[in-house]
């Protein structure tokens, strides 16, 4: 086509509403006779509730009711998805911060103040909180997934230990990181209202289908009685993949009270109630020849798995099992059961911690062998998944290395730590490589062509700040050959066709092909109208003689816009649905995006303060739909990686199970002063296998291994290797 918006710098279609405050998030929707709820959470890490005194709260001004295990709202568990227990159904306390009661009042302030009047007496027990003290066990393999332990050995090699022992050079390193949190800008909020037996919920979600399933199951009702509205979402990063129990409790209260109920979690409650990235210990062992070529790789992890359920972290399988060519490979992902709050996926959920360990160990191997870190990765480059003959749909990571090194100025790096000094600052450079899968999901989209020459594109796909809504409009304009201003988008409503979910870097790769298929279906319907409608100038013609281009239907002797045809035919609209169903590519190919990170840090030689001064990222992520949004996503991913490396962690109080930094005063995230200008670049190589547009995932690749690039640069600056994240100044100053 002569013009397409795909690949250009496109402003977000919802940008003006967001920056002017006109966008209505979940907590902004009005409702008549609205009641407000407030949660009460446990202050012990394990035990039982002996008694709960709610008399003062019930007598407080404006209070409508106080729900607790002694006066519960009925909740159910959906096995296999979400938490393995339901709050308020018994007196058991399973973790510090568990929901144990909920106050509903006429105002938020009244509910909050009444909640402070509730006193709870516990029979407390010591919780299991230490990742080091509890045994790690191998979980069952997920359906259709890889086993938690796998080993590939070359002919004649007895074990991975034997392969390592026979290597010329061996690097072994242990790594640890504490809990991390999503800390999205919008707190988790629910507005629940019932009408004629139908529940409508305004609540931020990344997967409308999961939200409907979970809410319905927890309330014990059919899914067709639940509608989830999620048009504007203030960030997710994985925290809104599931609907948590705060939403279903608000919905239950709304039904019992027969009036709308709003529940807004405090920031502290978000840290307690909403799933987080769990703690993990990792051990990586690399064996290589003296020239740096790998001969054996072992990666073993022990990840936190709360007793109440959570995310099954597979850091070794998701990173090391895919990264480098090696004849001997062992990966093992174990779980440690603890009495802690639920864990869940956080941006690059397995790959961020796994790649930090692997890519740090690769840097240590570069030091041990004297091979440049970029050259080391090129010497171990693989075009097939290690241990198999399965190739990728496309892979240009080697080009990412070369382009990134050139843009960053890698050739100026000195391999000798502490050799670059600028006044009181030690300056170092580091790099790392990234691999992240594209999660292609079934998706359906509807397109309607209207008589005013506009088109409506409809999908339940949610935009949690990623630019997904703009992507759908962009692909719709591309597929129909009309300007974006003539596209109207319906999205973020579970009653619309189920588009791709905003999870796993899969929204674009899943939804874009469905938009194109729906556009083709709408054009086919337009042609049918053209040849069957008496008012059409093509009545009775062969539809094969008609072509569609740039919003116009053409034949050899005439052309009309689709709006003109619909007007002539007396038909208000022509529509169609299209579905993207992943084929067998996943069995024949591996589908991943790739990236190379280059980082420069400055560490103050007297205070130990680390500062990122430059960062370059180059990715191979297929075709880019919106250059402006792509740049934003990559920069945001790198910023999360910098936070992962230098700032973010939430330690546990061992005796209580309390997350000690469970608030925005103590949990550190990067701010403007922490972040330099970030140079991001993409190769823009369409994937020839996946779809017509050739798009792959882009949202999370910037987070994968960017923390390792920072850590490797810190080592190059200081000569000190930090494997216990985050890299704080005390770790750079202390004497070993």
Order of alpha helices (4+ residues) and beta strands (2+ residues): alpha-beta-beta-alpha-beta-beta-beta-alpha-beta-beta-beta-alpha-beta-beta-beta-alpha-beta-alpha-beta-alpha-beta-beta-alpha-beta-alpha-alpha-alpha-beta-beta-beta-beta-alpha-beta-alpha-beta-beta-beta-alpha-beta-alpha-beta-beta-alpha-beta-alpha-beta-alpha
